[in-house]
Amino acid sequence: MSPETRAEATKAGNYFVSNYPPYSFWRPEHVPAVARMLAEPAPADVSLGIYVHIPFCRQRCDFCYFKVYTDKNSKEIRRYLEGLRRELALYAPAPRFRGREVRFVYFGGGTPSYLSAEQLTELFESVRAAFAWDAVEEVAFECEPGTLSEAKLAELKRLGVTRLSLGVENFDPHILEINNRAHRAAEIHKTWHAARAVGFEQINIDLIAGMVGENEANWKDCVEQTIALGPESVTIYQLEVPYNTTLFQRMQEEHSEAAPVADWETKRRWTAEAFARLEAAGYRIGSAYTAARGERTRFVYRDELWRGADLLGIGVSSFSHVGGVHFQNEHEFERYLERVEAGELPVGRALELGAEERMIREFVLQMKLGRVETAYFARKFGVDLLRRFRAPLEAQRAAGWLTFTPELIRTTRAGLLRVDTLLADYFLAAHQNARYA
């Protein structure tokens, strides 16, 4: 193996940049900032969204790095749903939220579709009881294909879900099995047809480039099978191996620095080929990870969050960004429930952002869209992006990763495929070369 190949091998660590400043700077001693923020009303022009974390799964995928549980019984699940209701009720009266209408809701996991139809009804009723959502534009719901029946899908449709996100990841039975995915290939098509039968008009399919066992032929087949189904949107992630994954544990046992998956250049090429094929099939590329077709297909959650919306995260280990304050809930199941049952906000760590940090956060997140409008930042933050970031912009333009004019910064396709590796160049000096999570 050449040094160049070794340098591009998939090694352990975080690759995907989902927020700024890095999570490693969030601290328990900053939690009082949350109470101060909640005591102040929100500006009228700030949107509000809610994220609800359902941490239950049939089994843990080898590459999963989210807070999930595979060992909880029905009594514990009922207790957790009651905990969510209690947490929502604690936040609802706060001046920051009082009287505001929710614009978007996202149910993620874990596996939200793990819940029964009756439990889902209870969950939705809890959110509606705490927050007005007559003005909701989007209700997104993550699903594992093997957990859905037509009856459950019909209930989700009745409850108001507007976009169903199917965690397909791969269509090959063997690859699903060796990566410890709970669902099987046959369940994908069964679930797809059932979702269409009950009337879902916006369905997203998730794919992962670089799963264990994946090869050229398999990847092309996955893209073709996706196009044949015709989802309104497709999300493609390039596999990374954070330290809290089963895959990393296996690497440690085998004393290997490189994960047994495709290298980064291969994953970028596969993603580029998938994007090109999707474009040929009528899709448009909307970010470093998404392709969509049709004028009605939108990602309200993403677009609002990346432009400074308030996002209240509910549930164990959930992340929030409200009023310029980042905060995360307790990350252990029992501790989270103990605190909400005692009538306490279950916040475990936080970070209050300064004006420049808020600007950088929105800038690096919007870079993932492939285009950043300079006028937006001049208007909102009073900053000239081309002057503020001249050195990294010039360097990345010289490398072929982006172009810019006085009005617009555009990420090239090559830059978009590696955008997460480019973003730290725009961080404040104190946040560079630091642990991300």
C-alpha positions in Angstrom: 0.0 0.0 0.0 1.4 3.4 -1.0 1.8 6.3 1.5 -0.9 8.1 -0.5 -3.3 5.3 -0.1 -2.5 4.9 3.6 -3.1 8.7 4.1 -6.6 8.3 2.7 -7.5 5.2 4.6 -10.6 5.5 6.8 -9.3 5.9 10.3 -11.1 6.4 13.6 -12.4 9.8 14.4 -15.1 12.4 13.6 -15.3 13.6 10.0 -18.8 15.0 9.7 -19.1 18.6 11.0 -22.6 19.1 12.4 -22.1 22.2 14.6 -19.7 24.9 15.8 -17.9 25.4 18.1 -16.9 21.8 18.5 -18.8 19.7 21.1 -15.6 19.2 23.1 -15.9 22.9 24.2 -19.4 22.4 25.7 -19.1 22.2 29.5 -21.3 21.6 32.6 -20.2 24.9 34.1 -21.9 26.7 31.2 -25.4 25.2 31.9 -26.6 28.4 33.8 -26.6 30.2 30.4 -29.6 28.0 29.4 -31.8 29.4 32.2 -30.8 33.0 31.4 -31.6 32.5 27.7 -35.0 30.8 28.4 -36.0 33.8 30.6 -35.9 36.2 27.5 -38.6 36.2 24.8 -37.4 35.2 21.3 -37.2 37.7 18.4 -40.2 37.6 16.2 -38.1 36.6 13.1 -36.5 33.4 14.6 -38.1 30.1 13.6 -38.7 27.3 16.2 -38.2 23.6 15.6 -38.3 20.6 17.8 -36.1 17.5 17.6 -37.3 14.4 19.4 -34.9 11.6 20.1 -36.1 8.0 20.2 -33.1 6.0 21.3 -34.5 2.4 20.8 -33.3 0.0 18.1 -33.7 -3.7 17.3 -29.9 -4.0 17.2 -26.9 -1.6 17.0 -25.3 -1.2 13.6 -21.5 -1.6 13.6 -21.0 2.0 12.4 -23.6 3.7 14.6 -22.4 6.4 16.9 -25.7 7.7 18.2 -27.1 7.2 21.7 -29.2 4.0 21.2 -30.4 1.2 23.3 -31.3 -2.4 22.2 -32.1 -3.8 25.7 -35.1 -1.7 26.9 -38.4 -3.5 27.7 -41.9 -2.1 27.2 -42.1 -0.7 30.8 -38.8 1.2 30.2 -40.1 2.5 26.9 -43.3 3.7 28.5 -41.3 5.5 31.2 -39.2 7.2 28.5 -42.2 8.4 26.6 -43.6 9.8 29.9 -40.2 11.5 30.4 -40.4 13.1 27.0 -43.8 14.5 27.9 -42.5 15.8 31.2 -39.5 17.5 29.5 -41.7 19.1 26.9 -44.0 20.5 29.6 -41.0 21.9 31.5 -39.9 24.0 28.4 -43.3 25.1 27.2 -44.0 27.9 29.7 -40.5 29.5 29.3 -40.6 33.1 27.9 -38.4 31.9 25.0 -41.1 29.5 23.9 -44.4 30.9 25.2 -46.8 31.7 22.4 -44.5 30.6 19.6 -45.6 28.3 16.9 -43.4 25.4 15.8 -42.3 25.5 12.2 -40.7 22.1 11.9 -40.5 18.8 13.9 -37.9 16.0 13.4 -38.2 12.6 15.0 -34.8 10.9 15.0 -32.9 8.1 16.7 -32.3 5.4 17.2 -35.3 4.1 15.4 -38.5 6.2 15.9 -40.4 3.6 13.9 -39.5 1.0 16.6 -42.4 2.4 18.6 -45.9 0.8 18.2 -48.7 2.8 16.6 -50.2 3.4 20.0 -47.0 4.7 21.4 -46.5 6.9 18.3 -49.9 8.5 18.9 -49.1 9.1 22.5 -45.8 10.7 21.5 -47.3 13.0 18.9 -50.0 14.1 21.4 -47.3 15.0 23.9 -45.6 17.3 21.5 -48.9 18.9 20.4 -50.0 19.4 23.9 -46.9 21.4 24.8 -46.3 23.4 21.6 -48.7 24.8 19.0 -47.9 23.3 15.6 -50.8 24.4 13.4 -48.1 26.3 11.4 -45.8 23.3 11.1 -44.4 23.1 7.5 -42.5 19.9 7.9 -42.7 16.8 10.1 -39.8 14.5 9.3 -39.7 10.9 10.7 -36.7 8.5 10.5 -37.6 4.8 9.9 -35.9 1.4 9.8 -37.7 -0.6 7.0 -38.1 -3.7 9.1 -40.1 -1.9 11.8 -43.0 -0.7 9.6 -46.3 -2.2 8.8 -49.0 -0.7 6.6 -51.1 0.1 9.7 -48.2 1.9 11.4 -47.5 3.8 8.3 -51.1 4.8 8.0 -51.0 6.1 11.6 -47.9 8.2 10.8 -49.6 9.7 7.9 -52.7 10.5 10.0 -50.5 12.0 12.7 -49.1 14.5 10.2 -45.7 13.2 9.1 -44.8 15.0 5.8 -41.5 13.3 5.0 -40.6 9.7 5.7 -36.9 9.0 5.8 -36.0 5.3 5.2 -32.7 4.1 6.5 -32.0 1.8 3.6 -28.2 2.3 3.6 -27.6 -0.7 1.2 -29.8 -3.1 -0.8 -27.6 -6.1 -0.6 -28.7 -8.8 2.0 -25.1 -9.9 2.8 -23.8 -6.3 3.3 -26.7 -5.5 5.6 -26.0 -8.6 7.6 -22.2 -8.1 8.1 -22.8 -4.5 9.1 -25.3 -5.7 11.7 -28.3 -3.8 10.2 -31.5 -5.0 11.6 -33.5 -4.9 8.4 -33.2 -7.1 5.3 -33.4 -6.3 1.6 -36.8 -7.8 1.1 -38.3 -5.5 3.8 -37.1 -2.4 1.9 -39.4 -2.9 -1.1 -42.3 -4.1 1.1 -42.1 -1.0 3.2 -41.6 1.3 0.2 -44.8 0.0 -1.5 -46.8 0.2 1.8 -45.7 3.8 2.3 -46.8 4.8 -1.1 -50.1 2.9 -0.7 -51.0 4.9 2.4 -50.3 8.2 0.6 -46.8 9.4 1.5 -45.7 11.8 -1.2 -42.3 12.7 0.2 -40.0 9.8 0.9 -36.3 10.0 1.5 -33.8 7.1 1.0 -30.6 7.1 3.0 -27.5 5.4 1.5 -24.0 5.0 3.0 -20.9 4.9 0.8 -18.3 2.7 2.2 -20.0 0.1 4.4 -18.0 -3.0 5.2 -18.1 -5.3 2.2 -19.2 -2.7 -0.3 -17.6 -2.7 -3.7 -18.0 -1.0 -7.1 -20.7 -3.2 -8.5 -22.7 -3.1 -5.3 -22.6 0.6 -5.0 -23.7 1.1 -8.6 -26.6 -1.4 -8.0 -27.7 0.5 -4.9 -27.8 3.8 -6.8 -29.8 2.1 -9.7 -32.3 0.5 -7.3 -32.8 3.8 -5.5 -33.5 5.6 -8.8 -35.9 2.8 -9.9 -38.0 3.3 -6.7 -38.1 7.1 -7.4 -37.9 8.7 -4.0 -38.4 12.5 -3.8 -35.0 12.8 -2.1 -31.8 10.8 -1.5 -29.3 11.3 1.2 -25.8 9.9 0.8 -23.3 9.8 3.7 -19.6 8.8 3.4 -19.0 6.3 6.2 -16.8 7.5 9.1 -15.7 5.6 12.2 -16.2 7.6 15.4 -14.6 6.2 18.6 -17.9 5.1 20.1 -18.7 2.6 17.3 -18.6 -1.2 17.3 -16.4 -1.0 14.2 -13.8 1.0 16.1 -13.8 -1.5 19.0 -13.1 -4.2 16.4 -10.2 -2.1 15.0 -8.7 -1.9 18.5 -9.0 -5.7 19.0 -7.2 -6.2 15.7 -4.6 -3.5 16.4 -5.5 -1.8 13.1 -5.4 1.9 12.4 -7.4 1.6 9.2 -11.1 0.5 9.1 -12.0 -2.4 6.8 -13.9 -0.1 4.5 -13.3 1.9 1.3 -10.7 4.7 1.5 -11.8 8.3 1.3 -11.0 8.8 -2.3 -13.1 5.8 -3.2 -16.0 7.1 -1.1 -15.8 10.5 -2.7 -15.7 9.0 -6.1 -18.7 6.8 -5.4 -20.6 9.8 -4.1 -19.7 11.8 -7.1 -20.8 9.0 -9.5 -24.1 8.7 -7.5 -24.7 12.4 -7.8 -24.0 12.4 -11.5 -26.4 9.5 -12.0 -29.1 11.1 -9.9 -28.7 14.4 -11.9 -29.2 12.4 -15.1 -32.4 11.0 -13.6 -33.8 14.5 -12.9 -32.5 15.2 -9.4 -30.8 18.3 -8.3 -27.9 18.3 -5.8 -28.9 20.4 -2.8 -26.0 19.9 -0.4 -23.0 17.8 0.2 -25.3 14.9 1.1 -28.7 15.4 -0.6 -30.3 15.1 -4.0 -34.0 16.0 -4.6 -36.5 16.1 -7.4 -39.6 18.2 -7.8 -40.2 21.8 -6.7 -42.1 20.7 -3.6 -39.3 18.8 -2.1 -37.7 20.9 0.7 -35.6 20.3 3.8 -37.1 22.9 6.2 -35.3 21.3 9.2 -31.8 21.6 7.5 -32.3 25.0 6.0 -33.8 26.7 9.1 -31.3 25.1 11.5 -28.3 26.2 9.3 -29.7 29.8 9.3 -29.9 30.2 13.0 -33.3 28.9 13.9 -34.1 27.8 17.5 -33.9 24.0 17.8 -35.1 22.4 21.0 -33.9 18.9 21.4 -35.9 16.6 23.5 -34.8 13.2 24.9 -31.7 11.5 26.2 -28.5 13.0 24.9 -30.3 15.4 22.5 -28.6 18.6 21.3 -30.3 22.0 21.2 -29.4 25.4 19.8 -31.6 28.1 21.2 -31.0 31.8 21.4 -27.3 31.5 20.7 -26.8 28.8 23.4 -25.8 25.3 22.6 -26.8 22.6 25.1 -27.0 18.9 25.4 -29.2 16.7 27.6 -27.9 14.1 30.0 -26.4 11.3 28.0 -27.3 8.3 30.2 -30.8 6.9 30.2 -31.4 6.7 33.9 -29.9 10.0 34.7 -32.0 11.7 32.1 -35.2 10.2 33.4 -34.3 10.9 37.1 -33.9 14.6 36.3 -37.1 15.1 34.3 -39.1 13.0 36.9 -37.8 15.4 39.5 -39.0 18.4 37.5 -35.6 19.5 36.4 -34.4 20.5 32.9 -32.1 17.5 32.1 -29.3 19.7 30.6 -25.8 18.2 31.1 -23.5 20.6 29.3 -23.7 23.9 27.3 -21.9 26.7 25.6 -23.0 30.3 25.0 -21.8 31.6 21.7 -20.4 35.0 21.0 -21.4 37.0 18.0 -18.5 35.8 15.9 -19.0 32.2 16.9 -22.6 32.5 15.8 -21.6 33.9 12.4 -18.9 31.2 11.9 -21.4 28.5 12.8 -23.9 29.6 10.1 -21.1 30.1 7.6 -19.6 26.6 7.9 -23.0 24.9 7.9 -24.1 26.9 4.8 -20.9 25.9 3.1 -22.4 22.4 3.0 -25.2 23.7 0.7 -22.6 24.5 -1.9 -23.4 28.2 -2.0 -23.1 31.0 0.5 -24.6 34.4 -0.2 -22.4 37.2 1.1 -25.2 39.7 1.4 -27.0 37.5 4.0 -23.9 37.7 6.3 -23.4 41.4 5.7 -27.0 42.0 6.6 -27.3 39.7 9.6 -23.8 39.9 11.1 -22.3 43.0 9.6 -19.4 41.0 8.2 -17.6 41.0 4.9 -17.0 37.3 4.3 -14.4 37.8 1.6 -12.3 40.1 3.9 -12.9 38.1 7.1 -11.9 34.8 5.5 -9.6 35.9 2.7 -6.7 33.6 3.5 -8.7 30.3 3.7 -10.9 31.3 0.8 -7.9 32.1 -1.4 -6.2 28.9 -0.4 -9.2 26.7 -1.1 -9.9 28.4 -4.4 -6.3 27.7 -5.5 -6.8 24.1 -4.5 -10.0 23.9 -6.7 -12.4 23.4 -3.8 -14.4 26.6 -4.3 -14.9 29.8 -6.3 -16.1 33.2 -5.2 -17.4 36.6 -6.4 -18.4 39.6 -4.3 -21.9 38.1 -4.2 -21.5 34.4 -3.8 -19.1 31.7 -2.5 -19.6 28.5 -4.4 -18.2 25.1 -3.5 -17.1 23.1 -6.5 -18.4 19.6 -6.8 -14.9 18.3 -5.8 -15.0 20.6 -2.8 -18.5 19.6 -1.9 -17.5 16.0 -1.7 -14.9 16.8 0.9 -16.5 19.9 2.5 -16.3 18.6 6.1 -12.5 18.5 5.8 -12.4 22.2 4.7 -14.5 23.8 7.4 -12.0 23.9 10.3 -10.0 26.4 8.3 -12.7 28.9 9.2 -12.8 28.1 12.9 -11.4 30.5 15.5 -7.8 29.7 16.4 -8.9 28.4 19.8 -11.1 25.8 18.2 -8.6 24.5 15.5 -6.7 21.3 16.0 -8.9 20.5 18.9 -11.0 17.3 19.6 -14.3 17.7 17.8 -16.6 15.7 20.0 
